[in-house]
Amino acid sequence: MTQTRIIKVDPLNPAEDSIRIAADTLRAGGLAIIPTETVYGIAANALDEKAMQRLSEIKKRPEGKPFTLHIADKEKVEEFAAQVPVSAYKLLERFWPGPLTLVLKSKTALGTVGLRMPDNEVALEVIGLAGIPVACPSANLSGKPAPANFSEAIRDLEGLVDLALDAGDTKVGVESTVVDLTLTPLRVLREGAIRKEEIEKAAGRKCILFICTGNSCRSVMAKALLEKKLKDAHRQDVEVLSAGTMMLGGLGATEPTRELLAQDGIDVSGHVSKRATAGMVKKSDLILVMEKIHEERILELVPEAKNRVFLLKEFAKIEDTENLDIEDPIGRGADFYAETFEIIKEAIGRLVKSI
């Protein structure tokens, strides 16, 4: 039997040495009890066959039944999962880091993979420094309850693991909610810390992203006008975003944009421009761009979004065989700004009827 090394750690500010020892233990094929926000878990290097065999024996896990992988970065999802649906990005954006396990199609093998990003500083630092996929089932023997504090975790596992990090009580104390996203509609396999109703609401909420160049005029107009239409219709089932393809961010709406929207009773004085990110695109059900060049930039960023990107004029079925672009009014006169605003306003009026 292994002698378990126990290290007490500050849950909010863990010592670097403690994190390094835990990460080194996992890389070397050892097992370590670590805290998460839900319950304590037994962490192991998922790539180490002997470590996983030890873990399976402790947990009495049936052969062939995989363990959930814990990651420290949302961007790691696509390293392990394939054909990730839009609903998955909505859920991880809303609940990660947090008590949610997503079951997705596996990228590296047949079948599925469970992924979770825990909301616990100790766990995130250990996983991140280890730099390996980490399996981390609850730190209890088969038939025993999942441990919400360290004393419960170590009670039956003393001598069965190489290392144990004592961070006191966990924050949540209930196991994560498990959602299968390989099915349509999704299925909640285990209702844990997050209620089924919350999952279904977040996954089912439509997300629309407007794109222009600098996110200071056209996409601002479109977002503000659609949000007003939705508010007037008492609809809360749609999230509206806007962004630009330029590298710059942090700018406000242009003065003509503020003035034109103010005439419709809309205040965008607090708008701050954002650059379009892969995360925004991946969680959006519909991406509406002002010009063809914006479509090209978005598809360079996220090629798999091809069937969700449209020119706003085209999607709204505004007939203009000569030019489907809504051109940039910056540097043009007030009349051009006003014409641009009216085109976008018409497009939004048509759009709101179809979402």
C-alpha positions as a printed NumPy array, in Angstrom:
array([[  0.   ,   0.   ,   0.   ],
       [  1.263,   3.497,  -0.893],
       [  1.864,   6.039,   1.845],
       [ -0.237,   9.073,   1.017],
       [  1.493,  12.452,   1.268],
       [ -0.944,  15.082,   2.568],
       [ -0.4  ,  18.77 ,   1.83 ],
       [ -2.661,  21.501,   3.22 ],
       [ -3.331,  24.281,   0.703],
       [ -5.026,  27.664,   0.741],
       [ -8.081,  27.16 ,  -1.54 ],
       [ -7.949,  30.738,  -2.808],
       [ -4.192,  31.242,  -3.035],
       [ -2.45 ,  27.857,  -3.194],
       [  1.33 ,  27.819,  -2.831],
       [  3.237,  27.285,  -6.076],
       [  5.26 ,  24.442,  -4.56 ],
       [  2.107,  22.522,  -3.658],
       [  0.693,  22.936,  -7.154],
       [  3.974,  21.829,  -8.714],
       [  4.172,  18.724,  -6.519],
       [  0.631,  17.719,  -7.508],
       [  1.252,  18.361, -11.223],
       [  4.517,  16.385, -11.113],
       [  2.746,  13.524,  -9.334],
       [  0.137,  13.287, -12.093],
       [  2.678,  13.496, -14.913],
       [  4.679,  10.715, -13.264],
       [  1.645,   8.424, -13.23 ],
       [  0.613,   8.961,  -9.628],
       [ -2.857,   9.492,  -8.193],
       [ -3.772,  12.642,  -6.269],
       [ -6.839,  13.723,  -4.336],
       [ -7.638,  17.298,  -5.349],
       [-10.536,  19.619,  -4.529],
       [-13.063,  20.905,  -7.046],
       [-15.98 ,  23.257,  -6.358],
       [-18.39 ,  20.3  ,  -6.292],
       [-16.671,  17.426,  -4.448],
       [-13.141,  16.122,  -3.975],
       [-11.817,  13.978,  -6.818],
       [ -9.083,  11.445,  -7.538],
       [ -6.955,  12.914, -10.305],
       [ -4.936,  10.779, -12.725],
       [ -3.109,  11.188, -16.018],
       [ -5.658,   9.953, -18.56 ],
       [ -2.819,   9.074, -20.954],
       [ -1.064,   6.809, -18.452],
       [ -2.372,   3.248, -18.73 ],
       [ -1.101,   2.111, -15.328],
       [ -2.48 ,   5.188, -13.571],
       [ -5.875,   4.648, -15.149],
       [ -5.84 ,   0.98 , -14.193],
       [ -5.17 ,   1.92 , -10.556],
       [ -7.958,   4.492, -10.703],
       [-10.399,   1.967, -12.176],
       [ -9.574,  -0.544,  -9.446],
       [-10.161,   2.016,  -6.678],
       [-13.434,   3.188,  -8.232],
       [-14.46 ,  -0.327,  -9.329],
       [-15.212,   1.163, -12.723],
       [-16.446,  -1.371, -15.33 ],
       [-13.978,  -1.968, -18.141],
       [-14.664,   0.273, -21.111],
       [-16.592,   2.899, -19.151],
       [-14.616,   6.14 , -19.573],
       [-13.866,   8.773, -16.96 ],
       [-14.71 ,  12.447, -17.439],
       [-11.713,  14.574, -18.429],
       [-11.061,  17.774, -16.497],
       [ -9.537,  20.711, -18.374],
       [ -8.274,  24.131, -17.337],
       [ -9.104,  26.071, -20.513],
       [-12.315,  26.27 , -22.575],
       [-10.204,  26.269, -25.733],
       [ -9.126,  22.692, -24.958],
       [-12.586,  21.323, -25.776],
       [-11.779,  20.804, -29.436],
       [ -8.636,  18.826, -28.585],
       [-10.86 ,  16.049, -27.27 ],
       [-14.283,  16.546, -28.881],
       [-15.455,  16.527, -32.498],
       [-18.508,  18.095, -34.159],
       [-19.158,  20.272, -31.121],
       [-22.69 ,  21.706, -31.434],
       [-23.591,  25.359, -30.936],
       [-25.534,  24.412, -27.798],
       [-22.335,  23.121, -26.193],
       [-20.613,  26.48 , -26.684],
       [-23.621,  28.248, -25.179],
       [-23.471,  26.023, -22.102],
       [-19.735,  26.269, -21.555],
       [-19.903,  30.038, -22.039],
       [-22.658,  30.242, -19.431],
       [-21.527,  27.661, -16.874],
       [-17.755,  27.105, -17.218],
       [-15.767,  27.09 , -15.113],
       [-18.431,  25.389, -13.045],
       [-20.339,  22.247, -12.062],
       [-21.275,  21.104, -15.567],
       [-20.026,  18.031, -17.441],
       [-20.587,  18.007, -21.208],
       [-20.789,  14.68 , -23.04 ],
       [-19.637,  15.143, -26.639],
       [-18.493,  13.06 , -29.584],
       [-14.906,  11.963, -29.018],
       [-12.223,  13.27 , -31.353],
       [ -9.654,  10.607, -30.542],
       [-11.758,   7.443, -30.337],
       [-15.14 ,   5.987, -31.11 ],
       [-17.949,   6.948, -28.79 ],
       [-18.137,   9.933, -26.497],
       [-16.036,  11.975, -24.099],
       [-17.112,  13.809, -20.956],
       [-15.464,  17.183, -20.334],
       [-15.552,  19.532, -17.367],
       [-13.777,  22.731, -16.339],
       [-13.981,  22.977, -12.527],
       [-14.501,  26.303, -10.77 ],
       [-11.72 ,  25.768,  -8.256],
       [ -8.392,  27.576,  -8.238],
       [ -6.424,  24.6  ,  -6.893],
       [ -7.844,  22.195,  -9.483],
       [ -7.369,  24.621, -12.38 ],
       [ -3.758,  25.342, -11.456],
       [ -2.873,  21.671, -11.   ],
       [ -4.518,  20.642, -14.297],
       [ -3.034,  23.592, -16.168],
       [  0.512,  23.011, -14.899],
       [  0.323,  19.253, -15.458],
       [ -0.439,  19.913, -19.13 ],
       [ -2.161,  16.543, -19.591],
       [ -5.774,  15.377, -19.844],
       [ -6.81 ,  14.648, -16.263],
       [ -9.408,  12.082, -15.241],
       [-10.941,  13.083, -11.922],
       [-13.893,  11.043, -10.61 ],
       [-15.206,  11.7  ,  -7.106],
       [-12.861,  10.653,  -4.289],
       [-14.985,   7.921,  -2.78 ],
       [-15.153,   4.157,  -2.861],
       [-17.989,   2.506,  -4.749],
       [-21.245,   2.811,  -2.838],
       [-20.033,   5.649,  -0.611],
       [-21.26 ,   9.268,  -0.965],
       [-19.118,  11.762,  -2.873],
       [-16.96 ,  13.726,  -0.378],
       [-17.739,  17.412,   0.17 ],
       [-14.704,  17.954,   2.446],
       [-11.175,  16.646,   2.799],
       [-11.724,  14.451,   5.85 ],
       [-14.423,  12.515,   3.959],
       [-12.169,  12.177,   0.91 ],
       [ -9.118,  10.835,   2.738],
       [-11.021,   8.544,   5.116],
       [-11.23 ,   5.547,   2.772],
       [ -8.416,   6.487,   0.377],
       [ -5.49 ,   6.867,   2.777],
       [ -2.731,   4.691,   1.35 ],
       [ -4.518,   4.134,  -1.986],
       [ -3.349,   7.401,  -3.56 ],
       [  0.073,   9.021,  -3.688],
       [ -0.866,  12.586,  -2.781],
       [ -3.802,  14.449,  -1.238],
       [ -4.368,  18.213,  -1.24 ],
       [ -6.356,  19.401,   1.769],
       [ -8.296,  22.565,   0.896],
       [-11.034,  22.19 ,   3.504],
       [-14.681,  22.148,   2.447],
       [-15.802,  22.342,  -1.158],
       [-17.871,  25.34 ,  -2.307],
       [-20.855,  23.468,  -3.779],
       [-20.79 ,  20.044,  -2.164],
       [-22.972,  18.461,  -4.88 ],
       [-21.78 ,  16.595,  -7.969],
       [-21.817,  18.253, -11.38 ],
       [-24.78 ,  18.145, -13.732],
       [-24.078,  15.867, -16.712],
       [-25.521,  16.765, -20.129],
       [-25.366,  14.582, -23.235],
       [-25.025,  16.813, -26.303],
       [-24.592,  13.982, -28.787],
       [-28.387,  13.734, -28.848],
       [-30.987,  16.111, -30.257],
       [-32.566,  17.418, -28.167],
       [-29.91 ,  17.278, -25.463],
       [-30.431,  14.965, -22.486],
       [-29.623,  15.677, -18.853],
       [-28.072,  12.415, -17.655],
       [-27.571,  13.562, -14.063],
       [-29.093,  16.617, -12.433],
       [-26.515,  17.936, -10.003],
       [-25.529,  21.448,  -8.962],
       [-27.225,  23.025, -12.01 ],
       [-30.94 ,  22.398, -12.487],
       [-32.281,  20.824, -15.667],
       [-34.447,  23.904, -16.317],
       [-31.373,  26.161, -16.29 ],
       [-29.583,  23.904, -18.779],
       [-32.509,  23.793, -21.172],
       [-33.049,  27.544, -20.977],
       [-29.394,  28.381, -21.661],
       [-29.037,  25.864, -24.494],
       [-32.336,  26.856, -26.083],
       [-31.749,  30.605, -26.037],
       [-31.032,  31.746, -29.59 ],
       [-27.9  ,  33.841, -30.16 ],
       [-27.599,  36.313, -33.055],
       [-24.294,  38.023, -33.854],
       [-23.996,  41.124, -36.059],
       [-20.632,  41.827, -37.681],
       [-19.206,  44.922, -39.355],
       [-15.665,  46.318, -39.589],
       [-15.065,  48.384, -36.467],
       [-18.213,  47.66 , -34.405],
       [-18.915,  51.351, -34.085],
       [-21.802,  51.969, -36.489],
       [-23.562,  49.316, -38.649],
       [-23.465,  46.353, -36.275],
       [-24.265,  48.703, -33.376],
       [-27.371,  49.905, -35.206],
       [-28.487,  46.358, -36.008],
       [-27.98 ,  45.08 , -32.465],
       [-29.719,  48.044, -30.842],
       [-32.683,  47.939, -33.218],
       [-33.199,  44.19 , -32.795],
       [-32.909,  44.4  , -29.017],
       [-35.601,  47.094, -28.977],
       [-37.901,  44.99 , -31.166],
       [-37.423,  41.982, -28.881],
       [-37.99 ,  44.055, -25.753],
       [-41.178,  45.54 , -27.185],
       [-42.37 ,  41.987, -27.912],
       [-41.486,  40.929, -24.321],
       [-39.098,  38.304, -25.625],
       [-36.18 ,  37.103, -23.518],
       [-35.313,  34.015, -25.558],
       [-32.756,  35.709, -27.823],
       [-29.283,  37.027, -27.026],
       [-27.969,  39.692, -29.412],
       [-24.263,  40.392, -29.884],
       [-22.239,  42.677, -32.126],
       [-18.554,  42.78 , -33.001],
       [-16.071,  43.944, -35.62 ],
       [-13.451,  42.267, -37.766],
       [-10.761,  44.883, -37.053],
       [ -8.095,  44.256, -34.444],
       [ -9.043,  47.393, -32.515],
       [-11.612,  47.324, -29.723],
       [-12.73 ,  49.557, -26.883],
       [-14.163,  52.383, -29.004],
       [-17.606,  53.909, -28.628],
       [-20.386,  54.212, -31.195],
       [-19.863,  56.998, -33.734],
       [-21.698,  60.237, -33.104],
       [-24.038,  59.867, -36.133],
       [-24.904,  56.341, -34.955],
       [-25.799,  57.624, -31.478],
       [-27.894,  60.437, -32.956],
       [-29.824,  58.223, -35.39 ],
       [-30.629,  55.623, -32.742],
       [-31.597,  58.334, -30.268],
       [-34.342,  59.379, -32.685],
       [-35.828,  55.914, -32.094],
       [-35.466,  56.299, -28.35 ],
       [-32.364,  54.078, -28.145],
       [-29.311,  55.088, -26.108],
       [-26.009,  53.464, -27.132],
       [-23.751,  55.942, -25.329],
       [-22.407,  53.073, -23.233],
       [-21.423,  50.902, -26.201],
       [-17.83 ,  49.651, -26.277],
       [-16.628,  48.065, -29.497],
       [-15.402,  44.459, -29.489],
       [-13.37 ,  42.428, -31.924],
       [-15.057,  39.249, -33.162],
       [-13.694,  36.133, -31.482],
       [-13.993,  32.458, -32.304],
       [-15.961,  32.   , -29.09 ],
       [-18.605,  34.52 , -30.161],
       [-19.015,  32.863, -33.544],
       [-19.154,  29.311, -32.184],
       [-21.978,  30.087, -29.737],
       [-24.066,  31.998, -32.311],
       [-26.968,  30.364, -34.137],
       [-26.95 ,  33.091, -36.756],
       [-24.131,  35.441, -37.828],
       [-25.259,  38.397, -39.93 ],
       [-22.576,  40.45 , -41.671],
       [-22.732,  43.758, -43.498],
       [-20.33 ,  43.004, -46.362],
       [-18.959,  39.969, -48.189],
       [-15.497,  40.674, -46.815],
       [-16.854,  40.267, -43.286],
       [-18.205,  36.834, -44.213],
       [-14.75 ,  35.869, -45.483],
       [-13.083,  37.033, -42.255],
       [-15.553,  35.13 , -40.066],
       [-15.061,  31.919, -42.037],
       [-11.29 ,  32.299, -41.755],
       [-11.815,  32.468, -37.998],
       [-14.36 ,  29.606, -37.738],
       [-14.709,  27.641, -41.011],
       [-17.389,  25.351, -39.55 ],
       [-19.736,  28.361, -39.211],
       [-20.291,  28.343, -42.989],
       [-23.989,  27.461, -42.838],
       [-24.707,  30.087, -40.18 ],
       [-23.179,  33.189, -41.809],
       [-25.264,  35.433, -44.072],
       [-25.236,  38.951, -45.436],
       [-27.88 ,  40.909, -43.513],
       [-29.497,  42.198, -46.703],
       [-29.551,  38.696, -48.157],
       [-31.032,  37.058, -45.074],
       [-33.684,  39.761, -44.726],
       [-34.558,  39.287, -48.428],
       [-34.028,  42.935, -49.311],
       [-33.839,  42.749, -53.093],
       [-30.806,  44.506, -54.508],
       [-29.324,  42.487, -57.333],
       [-26.497,  44.961, -57.849],
       [-25.159,  45.114, -54.298],
       [-25.977,  42.995, -51.262],
       [-23.365,  44.761, -49.138],
       [-24.355,  47.42 , -46.626],
       [-21.432,  49.773, -47.114],
       [-19.513,  51.475, -44.322],
       [-20.864,  55.   , -43.673],
       [-17.766,  56.166, -41.781],
       [-16.223,  59.109, -43.604],
       [-19.413,  59.678, -45.604],
       [-21.941,  62.426, -45.094],
       [-25.02 ,  62.561, -42.868],
       [-27.296,  61.553, -45.751],
       [-25.339,  58.346, -46.367],
       [-25.473,  57.535, -42.642],
       [-29.238,  58.049, -42.665],
       [-29.665,  55.827, -45.747],
       [-27.555,  53.116, -44.12 ],
       [-29.642,  53.337, -40.962],
       [-32.899,  52.967, -42.904],
       [-31.603,  49.902, -44.778],
       [-30.591,  48.227, -41.505],
       [-33.869,  49.236, -39.879],
       [-35.841,  47.633, -42.698],
       [-33.712,  44.486, -42.481],
       [-34.255,  44.186, -38.72 ],
       [-38.005,  44.657, -39.166],
       [-38.055,  41.673, -41.486],
       [-35.61 ,  39.647, -39.402],
       [-37.559,  39.836, -36.162],
       [-40.511,  38.106, -37.799],
       [-38.423,  35.014, -38.576],
       [-36.65 ,  34.398, -35.261]])
